[in-house]
Every structure is written in structure tokens, then in C-alpha cells.
Amino acid sequence: MKTMLFRSVFFLFALCLVSLVRAEDLSTVKARMDQRLPQVQALKTQGAIGENNRGFLEYRGGPAESGAVIAAENKDRETVYAALAQKVGGSMDQVGKKRAAKIAQNSRPGEWLQDDAGNWKKK
């Protein structure tokens, strides 16, 4: 019974998320992400944030203002991942994990990354 309820709630959440993706122009999301990129990169360089194994930013310690940057970036990444998942017929989780692998490949030395097992390391 709980599983059925969970699936129903998850399905409704996914439908709502897809509706939000359509409502918001992806070019607007990309523009915000591009504008935020210098802040994200600076926080990565400082070691304040890292890239987790699901394609999202996580706080690693440092300036308190990094929380707002993380929240805004992760919200936009979620929107992009949902749109890509819908386009390719996969899940947001699959898209995020593939993106995490690509981010890890392109990250700079000294940046925090989370491996598939959930362990944090510096590149």
C-alpha cells in the first residue's frame, strides 16, 4: 500500500515538474546558469562547494552566501535535467548521473567531487 501511494505521489510530482519545465523557457534557465557560472567556479576553487554524484552542487564548508548560489544553481539544473529526461525518455536521475560524470571529467584540479560510492575527494 505504501509503495502504491509513493508511486502515485512521485508520478504526480513528475507531472507537475514537466509542466513547470514547459512553462519556463529553457533559454532563460541557461542564461541564468551562464550568469551564475563565475560565482559557482569561484566557490569551487575556494573549496566551499563540490559536485555530487547526481549532478548537483553541495556545500563543503566556507562562506554562508554559497547556500543561495547552490540553491539557485541546483533548481536550474533540475529544470534542465527534467527537460532532457523528457526528451530522451529517461529519468532525471539518469540524466543527473551522466551529467555528474561529465562534470567530473571537466573539473579542475583541487575541486571537490563525489564518487559513485558517495565518497568525497579532490580532483
N, C-alpha and C positions, 0 to 999 in steps of 0.2 A: 504494500500500500504506500509506504513512504517513497519507494523507488518511483512508483507511478506519479505521485504528487511532485517529486523532484523533477522528473522528466517534463511534466506539464508546465511547471514554473520555468524551467530552463527554456523550453520551446517558446513560451510567451515572451521571455526576456530576449531571446534571439530575434523574434519578430519585431519587437519594439526597437531593438538596436538596428536592424535592417532599415526600418522606417526612418530612424534618425540619420543614417548614412545617406539615404536618398535626399533627405531634407537639407542636408548641408553639402554644399558644393565641395568636392574633394580638392579643387584647386585652391580654395580658401584655406583648407586644412594644411595643404602643402606649403602655402605662403607663410602661415604661422610657424610651421616647423622650420622652414628656412630662416626666418627671422630670429627664432629662438636658438638656432644651431651654435652661434658663438658662445652663448651662455652655457649651453649643455657641454660644449667642448671644454670650456674653462673649468667647469665643475669636475669634469672627468680628469683633467690634468691635475687639479688640486687633490684628487682622490676622494672628493666629497660624495660622488655618486659612481655607480657602476652599472653595467649591463647584465641583467639576469638572463637565465637560460630560456625565458619565454618571450624575449624581445622587448622587455620593458626596463626602464631605469629604476634603480633602487638606491636609497640613501645609505651611504657608507660612513658618514660622520663628517663634520665640517660645518659650514655656515648654515644657519637656520633658514635663510632665504632659498636654499636649494630645494626645500619642500614644495614651494609654489612652482618652480621650474619642472620638477619631477611630475607633479600632478597634471600640469598643462600638457607636457610632452606625452605622458602616458595616455591621457584622454585622446589626444590626436592620433597616437599610434593605434589605439584601439579602434578608432573610426576607420583608419586606413586598412588595418588587418581585417575588419569585418567586411569592408568593400571587396578586398582581394579574395577573401574566403567565399563570398557570394559569387564572385566572377569565376573562380576556378572550381567551385563545388566542393571545397574542403571546409575545414573548421578554422575558427580564429586561432585556436591553439596550435594547429599545424602551421599556419602562416607565421605566427609569432616565433615558433621554434626554428623555422627555416630562416627567418629574418635574424634571429639571435646568432645563428651560425655565421651568417654573412657579416654581421656587425663585428663578431669576434675576429673574423679574418682580417677585417679592415681597421681594427682598433690599433691605437698607438701603444708603443712600449710604456709600461707603467700604469696603464689603465686597468681598473678592476673589471673582471669578467667572472661569471658564474658558469661552472661546467655542468654537464648533463646530470651529474650526481648531486648538484646543489652546493658544491664547494666553491668558495671564492678564491681567486688567485689574481695576481698582477701579471699582465702580459709581459 
